[in-house]
Amino acid sequence: MDVLVIIGGAGMVQANAIILYFIYLVFIMYIIFLNYSKTKRLKKMNETFLMIIHDIKNYSANIDAAGQFLLAKAYKENNSSMVKHLNIIANNIKEMNGLMESYSKSIKLAETTKENINEAEVVSLVNEAVKLCTFYARRKNITIEVDSPWSDRIVKLDKSKFIRILSNLIMNAVKYSDENGKVLISIYQDGNFINVSIEDNGKGMSENELRNVFKKYYRAEDSVDSNEINLGIGLYGSRKLARSMGGEILVESTEGKGSIFTLRIPIKASPMFSFLGIPIVLKKKDKSKPA
């Protein structure tokens, strides 16, 4: 009788384990399905938006061509008033095309999800990120300067992620800088890391803002105009991407004086894989230390 009870108990444990395992599998499948559905919807939205941008650029090209024809005629007739107004139209079309190009590049960069580690020249990548923010900086008459001890420093990294992070940090600096100000980007090596620091001359952050600045959906106190355009992925997303590369984003700020955000990327990234879209960085054991 005792033997039968033991067998019965073992069978119950095994049945419960199977049920729990089945529930676990269903839960995992549900998470995968949700992630897949969300990714599919976002990709469709991005494709639609890119098509709209393409159409706007076509109309813009037609308007620009007509404007150039009228401008040439105005110059020929020596009509200074017409020349002035047509030049305003031409400049605004140029600005609009630049904005559309920035939107397009940002969407294409955001769609890149797989790891693509290649050798790249770090200063060129920084300059590429700066170009994405030039039109917004111009609106506030802000100068963006790049300071680097190298002209051709080669590093191994994911170029798309690097540019996404940097363009967001630069846009953030421009957004919170005073008009006619300056954003300084400094590139330097710190041990086994390449550091890229973005310094602005804005209002800086309070202690509370510093504690919360990397939280998802957090918006700064006394934030600038809510209509301000933001092409970036947010500081939360930027830090997440940096960590997926084995790096980090650090921040220091003084209220009333500005902020410095520093992107730290390892010169040789740690091995990394992901589970359900969550990056996992494997740290190598330090063999110099005793076990």
N, C-alpha and C positions, 0 to 999 in steps of 0.2 A: 504493500500500500504506500509506504514512504517513497519507494522507487517511482511509482506512478505519479505521485505529487511532485517530485523533483523534476520528472520529465515534463509534466504539465506546466510547471513554473518556467522551465527553460523555454518551452514552446511559446508561452505568453511573452517572455522577454524578446524572443526572436521576432514574433509577430509585431510587437510594439516598435522594435528597431526598424523593421521593414516599412511600417507606416510612417515613422518619423523621417526615414530616408526618402520616401515617396513625396512627403510634404515638402521636404527640403528641395528636391528636384523640381517640383512644381513652382516653388517660390523663385528658384534661380531662373527657370524658363520664363516666368512672368517678368522678372527684372530685365532679362535679355530682350523680351518682346517690347517692353516699354521703351528701352534705349533705342531699339531698332526703329520703332514707330516715330519717336521724336526726331531721330537723325534723318529719317526719310522725309518728314514734314519740313524740317529746316532746309534740307537740300532742295526740295521743290520750291520753297520760298526764295532761296538764293538764286535759283535758275530763273524764276520769274522776274526778280529784281534786276538781274543782269540783262535780261531781254529788254526791260523798260529803260535801263541805262543806255543800251545800244540804240534804241529808238530815239531817245532824247538827243544823243550825240549826232544822229543823222539829221534831225531837225535843226540842231544847233549849227551843223555844217552848212545847211542851206541858208540859214539866217546870216551866217558869217559871210558866205559868198555874195549874197545880195548887198550886205553892208559894205564889203570891200569895193564892189562895183560903184555904189553911191559915193563912197569916200574918194575914189579916184576921180569921179565926176566933180565932186565938191572942190578938190584940189585944183582941177583944171579950170573951174569957174572962179577960183580964188574966193570961195565962200567960207570965211573963217568960222562963222557961227555953226554952219553945217558940219565942217571938219571937226570942231570941238565935240559936238554931240555924237557924231558917228564914231569918233575915237572912244568915247565913253561906252557906247554900245559894244564896240570891238573888244575893249578891255574886260567888260563884264562877261562877254561870251567866253573869253579866254579863261577867266576865273571859274566860270561854271563848268567848262570842260575839264579843268584841273580837279574840281570837286568830284565830278563824275568818275574821273580816272582813279582818284583816291578811294572812292566807294568801291569801284570795281576791284582794285588791287586788294583792298581789305577783305572783301568777300572771298576772293580766290585764296588768299592766305589762310583765312579762317577755315576753309574747307579741307585744308591739308591736315590729315590726322595721323598718317603713318610716320614712323620714324624714318628720317632721311638724313643720315649722318654723312657729311662730306667735308673735305677741306675747303676753307673759304678765307678770304682776306677780311679781317674783322673791321677795319676802317671803312672799307667799301660797303659792308653790310650796315654799319651805323649811318653812313651817308644815304643809303637807300631808305632807311627808316625815317631820316630827316625829311627826305623829299615828300613822303606821305603827309607830312605835317606843315609843309611850307605855306600852303594857301591859307591855313588857319592862323599861322603866325603872322602872315602879312596883314590879315584883317585887324590885328591889334598892334601892328608895327613892332613886332618882337623879333629880335635877332637871335638866330640859333647858331652857336659856335661849337666846333668840334676840336678838342685839344688831345693830341695823341703823340707819344714819343716815337711811334713807328709810322711808316707809310705802307708797309707790306707785311704786316704780322699775320701769319697763317695759323688758323686754329681748326680743330675738327668739331663740328656741331651741326645741329639741325637748323639750316638757314631760315626756313619759313617760321619756325617757332621764335627764333632769335629776333627776327624783324617784327613779328607780331607783338612780342613783349616790349621791345624798344619803342615802337611807334606809339603804343599805348602810354608808356611812361613819358615820352616827349609831349604827346597831346595833352596829358594831364598837367605837365609843367606849363605849357602854353596857356591852357585853360585857366589856371589859377595865378598866372603872372599878371603884373600890372601892365597897362599899355605902355608902349615905347620901352619895354624892358628887354631883358636878355636871358636866354636859357643856355647854360654852359654844359656841354657834354665832355666828360673827361674819361679817357681810356687808359688803363694802366694794369700792370700785372701785380698780383698780391699772392705770393707763394705759388700754389698750383692752380690759381684762379685768374681769369681775366675779369677785371671789374670795369663796368661802364656806369659812371655816375652822372645823373641828370640833375642839375642844380637850377632852381628858379629864384626869382626875387619877389615872389608873391607874398601873401599875408601869413604864410606859415600855418602851423597846426597847434591846437591846444593839446594837453596831455590826454584828454578824452578821445580826441580825434586820432591821435597816434595809437591808442590802444585798439581802436576799432577800424582803422583805415583799410585793413585787408579782409574785413568781414564781408560776406556775400550781401549784396544789395545795400551796403552802407553808403550813405550820402553825407558829405561833409557839412558841418554846421555852417550857417551863414553862407550856403552854397551860392555859386554864381548863377546867372540866369539859367533857368531850367530849359530854355530853348537852345542853349549852347549845343552845337553839334558834337557828338562824341562817336568816333569810328572805332574806338578801342574795345577791348574785351573786359575792361574793368581791372582794378588792382587785385581783386580776388582771383580772377582768371589768369592774370599775368603771373602771380606768384605760383599758382598751380602748374602753369606751363614751365616756369623756371625750375621748379622742384622735379618735374618729370625729366628734365635735362641734367639732373644731379646738381642743380644750382640753387640760388636763393635770391630774394629781393629784400634789401635792408632799407630802412628809412630813418632819417634824423631831421628834425625840424625845430625852428625857433619861432615862436609866435611873433608876427610882425616883421620877420626878416626873410622868410622863405623856407624851402624844403630841399632835401637832397635824397633822391631815390637811387640806390645802387644795385645794379644787376650783377650778380656774381655767377660766372659760368666756369666749370672746371675745364682746364686745358685738355685733360683726358677724362671723358665722362665715365662714370661708374656703369657697370652692366645694369640694364634695366629691362623689366618686362611689365606687362599690365594685366590685371584681372578685372573683367567687367568695366573696362575703361579707367580703372584706378591705377595710376602709375606706382610701381614698386621699385625702389632703388636698392640694389644689393651692394652693401659696403664690403670691401675686401678686408680680410683680417690683417692686422699689423703683425707680421711675423717677427719683428724685432723685439716684441714684448714677450716675456715668459708666460706660459699657459697657467 
